[in-house]
Amino acid sequence: MDAPSLIGSVGRVTASGSIQRGRVGEVMVEIGGGVQAFLARDADGGAIGPDEEVVVVYQIAPRTVLVTRLYPESTTVPTKETESA
């Protein structure tokens, strides 16, 4: 049985694993009914901060992925606090 494709999977940059320009960071990706850690690079070559939501766009190696932000950098994700304001 083949492993499920990571492409399109949603994840989050870890608190200590921010993705810096030209370096790898760490993301936790929802896959196979659980969450797994992967090394990650920004697909655009930039930086992605801790706790930002990302989507996998390419799998470089078994435990390394290319990701991009799920939401644009200038977009604020609605929360219960911002919706009620």
Phi, psi and omega in degrees: 000131180285149176290146179295147179291138177277340184299128183092352179287143180265143179211188180217138175292134181289160182300326182254005186242036182306147182268117180260155179307123178077006181231164177267153173234197181231135176233151172254123186243134176283117179204141175059036178078008179214194180233132181232150179271139177222148168287148184214148172238150176285127182298335181268001179079008182262211180237147176228126185282170179299147176070005177281142177280139182227165174232139181282128179250343180197146176253113183283314182215174183307325182238022180226131184229158169261134182229163171222159180300141176287324178241144176304152184303325183275355181274133174265124179287128181298136174236173179300324181292317182283333179288327183274352182281000000 
